[in-house]
């Protein structure tokens, strides 16, 4: 993959498409997807996290925690997700008092996760029996203009 902000060498010299192109945001690097500017007009990305301007407030607490402890942020989403997971586990364990039973831990987590305010990259989190993913939706986004880095949702948050 090309460094953030630089077009992919694999697409250099390839003519821009004339019809819509859909690609994975996770595999493409989300905000740093290395698309040449000519491709951006027809590009639509599956975006499984909240939009950058909407998630900023939910990330401030974790980023502040890293800054105070002088922890360098080298992989923001990975570090924010880890901070979120550790926070969820810590809060759930505090409410369990002394009943440390694995099934009860999962039940408590399922009951409390959707009421959490600090959810990092995700607009909402929910869990239920036999569910392995707390965030179950995403956006389909396109670029604001050919030269811009801004992302514009094609609609509301979608949940399959």
Secondary structure as UniProt FT lines:
FT   TURN            4..5
FT   TURN            9..13
FT   STRAND          21..24
FT   HELIX           25..28
FT   HELIX           30..32
FT   HELIX           37..40
FT   TURN            41..42
FT   STRAND          43..47
FT   HELIX           52..68
FT   TURN            69..70
FT   HELIX           76..95
FT   TURN            96..98
FT   HELIX           102..112
FT   HELIX           113..115
FT   TURN            120..121
FT   TURN            129..130
FT   STRAND          137..143
FT   TURN            146..147
FT   STRAND          151..153
FT   STRAND          158..159
//
